Amino acid sequence: MKPDLWSLYASMLRSRLFEEAAAQLWHDGFISGEMHLGTGEEAIIAGIVPHLRDGDAMALDHRPTSAMLMRGVDPVLVLREVLGRPDGLCGGMGGHMHLFSREHLAASSGIVGSAGPAAAGFALAARCLRPQAVAVAFFGDGAMNQGMLLEAMNLAAAWKLPVLFVCKDDSWAITTKSETLTGGGLCERARAFGLAAVDVDGGDVSAVWEAARQAIERARNGDGPAFLRARCVHLEGHFLGYQLIRTTRAPFREMPRIMIPLMRAFARRGGGSLRERVAGLRVVFSATLATIRDPRRNPANDPVLRTRAALRSDPARLQELEEAIGQEVRALLAAAMQEGAA
């Protein structure tokens, strides 16, 4: 069995264009607070969600939009929700991090690691109420150091719950490299609990699709939980407006905002020694240079572009598909804005 790459690409592109539209609304001031996009995760979500069926559940993290859309949640309701409209998916009270759809058994939370216990609960309920149903937990690598997630993995293994734990590993815990915080390997940690663990390239939708197929089939057959570590790159960093990314994209505009206060502090009398001040400047310069070389800026790490490249042999079909999805996203954006304003 092979995945339908055209269908997967359509889901990924729809998600990407939707989130880009939401990002523009955030930049324009229509969406308040932080905004965490899933751009860069599309291949992971698209490779897993098609294997789900009625009765299956999803426990999501603070980047739930792609999974919600690919599961069939009304995108207009999602967009109204992130806009804070009372006619949004959750009455405008949850925002983009707390999306819930009882119909689709899908729930997200901004609490890091909470997808684990939620998925274990979904799976336990499935065993009692919906035989052969499964639950999927989506979370980042930073959550792998949260006790509640590790406890949920242990319980799922001990009770052989039908759960797939999916770690979207971008190697960052907000603004800190995960390697400085995490001991050992993630797959090895999951195997220590007795989970079947697989490491996969999260930018390769076909590879994710196949790994997810095997893991979900295993769970449906009562063979216990599995763990999928999918390596990816968050193209916008942890959140929209991440300052180092802004600086590398628009250095002439952003650098004065950083350097002028720094130089004033450097020249001010009192405070730290000259050596300490120089060390502080080195940290700032090092972080900026690291961002310039960051894989988030490399088009080869964009899963949408990687999938598109595999379909270029049929340019007419590709153009038709992209135009149709572009029109679809523009139409739902207009509908959400119009109804929200009415």
C-alpha positions in Angstrom: 0.0 0.0 0.0 1.3 3.4 -1.0 0.1 6.9 0.0 -1.7 9.2 -2.4 0.9 11.9 -2.6 -1.5 14.3 -4.4 -4.0 14.0 -1.6 -1.4 14.5 1.1 0.1 17.5 -0.7 -3.4 19.1 -1.0 -3.9 18.7 2.8 -0.4 20.1 3.5 -0.9 23.1 1.2 -4.3 23.9 2.6 -2.9 23.9 6.1 0.0 26.1 5.1 -2.1 28.7 3.3 -4.6 28.7 6.2 -1.8 29.4 8.7 -0.2 32.0 6.5 -3.6 33.8 6.4 -3.9 33.6 10.1 -0.3 34.9 10.5 -1.2 37.9 8.4 -4.2 38.6 10.5 -1.9 38.4 13.6 0.5 40.8 12.0 -2.4 43.1 11.2 -3.5 43.2 14.8 -6.7 41.1 14.4 -5.4 38.2 16.6 -4.2 39.1 20.1 -1.5 37.4 22.2 1.1 34.9 21.1 0.6 32.9 17.9 2.2 29.4 17.5 2.1 28.1 14.0 2.6 24.6 12.8 4.4 25.6 9.6 7.0 23.0 9.1 5.0 20.2 10.8 2.6 19.6 7.8 4.2 16.4 6.6 3.9 14.9 10.1 0.2 15.7 10.5 -0.7 14.8 7.0 1.1 11.5 7.3 -0.8 10.5 10.4 -4.3 11.9 10.3 -5.5 10.1 7.2 -5.1 6.8 9.1 -7.7 7.9 11.6 -11.4 7.0 11.3 -14.6 7.7 13.2 -14.2 7.0 16.9 -10.5 7.7 16.9 -9.3 10.6 19.0 -6.5 13.3 18.9 -4.9 15.0 21.9 -3.1 18.1 20.6 -0.5 20.6 21.8 -0.5 24.4 21.3 0.0 24.0 17.5 -3.3 22.3 16.8 -4.5 24.0 13.7 -3.2 21.7 11.0 -4.5 18.5 12.7 -7.9 20.1 13.3 -8.2 21.1 9.6 -7.0 17.7 8.3 -9.4 15.9 10.6 -12.3 17.8 9.1 -13.1 20.6 11.6 -14.8 23.5 10.0 -11.9 26.0 9.1 -14.2 29.0 9.3 -15.1 28.1 12.9 -11.4 27.7 13.7 -10.5 31.0 12.2 -13.3 32.8 14.0 -12.1 31.2 17.2 -8.5 32.5 16.8 -10.0 35.9 16.1 -11.8 35.7 19.4 -15.3 35.8 17.9 -18.2 34.5 20.0 -19.3 32.4 17.1 -16.0 30.6 16.9 -15.3 26.9 17.5 -15.2 27.4 21.3 -17.1 30.6 21.6 -14.0 32.7 21.1 -12.8 31.8 24.6 -9.9 29.3 23.7 -7.9 31.1 21.1 -5.6 29.1 18.8 -4.0 27.0 21.6 -7.2 25.6 23.1 -9.3 24.2 20.2 -11.9 21.5 21.0 -14.3 19.5 18.8 -16.4 16.9 20.6 -17.7 15.7 17.2 -14.1 14.8 16.1 -12.9 13.7 19.6 -10.1 16.3 19.3 -8.8 18.5 22.0 -5.8 20.8 22.4 -4.1 22.5 25.3 -1.3 25.0 25.9 0.0 23.0 28.8 3.2 21.4 27.7 3.0 17.6 27.9 -0.7 17.4 28.6 -1.4 15.6 25.3 0.0 12.4 26.8 -2.5 12.0 29.7 -5.3 13.2 27.5 -4.5 10.6 24.8 -4.2 7.9 27.5 -7.7 8.8 28.7 -9.1 8.8 25.2 -7.5 5.4 24.6 -8.9 3.9 27.9 -12.4 5.2 26.9 -11.9 3.7 23.5 -11.1 0.3 24.9 -14.4 0.4 26.9 -16.7 2.1 24.4 -15.2 1.8 20.9 -13.2 -1.4 20.3 -10.3 -1.0 17.8 -10.4 2.8 18.1 -7.1 4.5 18.8 -5.9 7.8 20.2 -3.0 10.0 19.0 -1.0 12.4 21.1 1.0 15.2 19.4 3.6 17.1 21.3 7.1 18.7 21.0 10.4 17.5 22.1 10.4 19.9 25.1 7.4 17.9 26.4 9.6 14.8 26.7 10.9 16.2 29.9 7.5 16.7 31.5 6.6 14.2 34.1 2.9 13.8 33.1 3.8 12.8 29.6 6.3 10.2 30.8 3.7 8.9 33.3 1.2 8.6 30.5 3.6 6.6 28.4 4.3 4.3 31.3 0.6 3.8 31.9 -0.2 3.2 28.3 2.6 0.5 28.1 1.5 -1.1 31.4 -2.2 -1.3 30.2 -1.4 -1.8 26.5 -3.6 1.1 25.6 -4.1 1.9 21.9 -2.1 5.1 21.7 0.4 6.6 19.3 2.6 9.1 20.9 4.0 11.5 18.3 7.0 13.7 19.2 7.4 16.6 16.7 11.1 17.1 17.4 12.5 20.4 16.1 15.4 20.3 18.6 14.3 23.4 20.4 12.6 23.9 23.7 11.2 27.4 23.0 14.5 29.3 22.7 16.8 26.7 24.2 18.5 23.8 22.3 16.9 20.6 23.5 20.3 18.8 23.6 21.3 21.0 26.5 18.2 19.9 28.5 17.5 16.3 27.6 19.5 13.3 28.7 19.7 10.3 26.4 17.8 9.6 23.2 14.0 10.1 22.8 13.3 6.8 21.2 15.5 5.0 23.7 13.5 6.7 26.5 10.2 5.5 25.0 11.6 1.9 24.5 12.5 1.9 28.2 8.8 2.0 28.9 8.1 -0.9 26.5 6.8 1.2 23.6 7.6 0.3 20.0 9.6 3.4 18.9 10.4 4.6 15.4 12.6 7.6 14.3 11.4 9.2 11.1 12.2 12.2 8.9 9.2 14.5 9.6 9.7 16.3 6.4 9.1 13.2 4.3 5.3 12.7 4.3 5.5 9.3 2.7 7.9 8.0 5.4 5.7 9.4 8.1 2.6 7.9 6.5 4.1 4.4 6.4 5.5 4.6 10.0 2.1 5.8 11.2 0.2 3.1 9.3 2.2 0.4 11.0 2.0 2.0 14.5 -1.8 2.6 14.3 -2.5 -0.9 12.9 -0.5 -2.3 15.8 -2.6 -0.3 18.3 -5.9 -1.3 16.7 -4.9 -5.0 16.9 -4.3 -4.7 20.7 -0.6 -4.9 20.5 0.0 -1.8 22.7 1.2 1.8 22.2 3.9 3.1 20.0 6.1 6.2 19.9 7.0 8.1 16.7 9.8 10.7 16.8 9.4 12.9 13.7 12.2 15.4 13.2 11.0 18.7 11.8 11.8 22.4 11.6 9.4 25.1 12.9 9.8 27.7 10.1 8.7 30.6 12.3 10.5 29.6 15.5 8.5 29.0 18.6 6.1 31.8 18.0 5.3 34.5 15.5 7.5 37.5 15.9 10.5 35.5 17.3 13.1 38.3 17.5 16.1 36.5 16.1 14.2 35.5 13.0 12.9 39.0 12.6 16.5 40.3 12.8 17.8 38.0 10.1 14.9 38.7 7.8 15.1 42.5 8.2 18.5 43.3 9.8 18.5 47.1 9.0 15.2 47.5 10.7 15.7 45.2 13.6 19.4 45.5 14.5 19.2 49.1 15.8 16.5 48.1 18.2 18.9 45.5 19.7 22.3 47.2 19.4 21.4 50.8 20.5 20.2 49.7 24.0 23.0 47.2 24.2 25.7 49.8 23.4 24.1 52.3 25.9 24.2 49.6 28.6 27.8 48.7 27.6 29.0 52.3 28.0 27.0 53.1 31.2 29.1 53.6 34.3 28.7 51.0 37.1 27.4 47.5 36.8 29.4 44.5 35.5 33.0 44.5 34.6 34.3 45.1 31.1 34.9 41.4 30.7 31.3 40.6 31.7 29.9 43.2 29.3 32.0 41.9 26.4 30.8 38.4 27.2 27.2 39.6 27.0 27.7 41.1 23.6 29.3 37.9 22.4 26.2 36.0 23.4 24.0 38.3 21.4 26.2 38.2 18.3 26.5 34.4 18.6 22.8 33.9 18.8 22.2 36.2 15.8 24.8 34.4 13.7 23.4 31.0 14.6 20.0 32.1 13.5 21.4 33.2 10.1 22.7 29.6 9.7 19.6 28.1 11.3 17.9 25.3 9.3 14.6 27.2 9.5 16.0 29.4 6.8 16.8 26.5 4.5 14.0 25.8 1.8 15.1 22.2 1.8 13.6 21.8 5.3 10.2 23.0 4.1 8.0 19.8 3.9 5.5 21.5 1.6 8.2 22.4 -0.9 9.7 18.9 -0.6 6.4 17.3 -1.4 5.6 19.6 -4.2 9.0 18.8 -5.8 7.9 15.2 -6.1 4.8 16.2 -8.1 6.4 18.5 -10.6 6.2 15.9 -13.4 2.6 16.9 -13.9 2.7 20.7 -13.9 -0.8 21.3 -15.3 -2.4 19.2 -12.5 -0.2 20.8 -9.9 -1.1 24.3 -11.0 -4.8 23.4 -11.1 -4.7 22.0 -7.6 -2.8 25.0 -6.1 -5.1 27.5 -7.7 -8.2 25.6 -6.4 -6.8 25.4 -2.8 -5.7 29.1 -2.9 -9.3 30.1 -3.9 -10.7 27.9 -1.2 -8.6 29.4 1.5 -9.3 33.0 0.3 -13.1 32.2 0.3 -13.1 30.8 3.9 -11.0 33.8 5.1 -13.6 36.2 3.6 -16.4 34.2 5.1 -14.9 34.2 8.5 -14.2 37.9 8.5 -17.6 38.8 7.1 -19.6 36.8 9.5 -17.5 37.8 12.4 -18.0 41.4 11.7 -21.8 41.1 11.1 
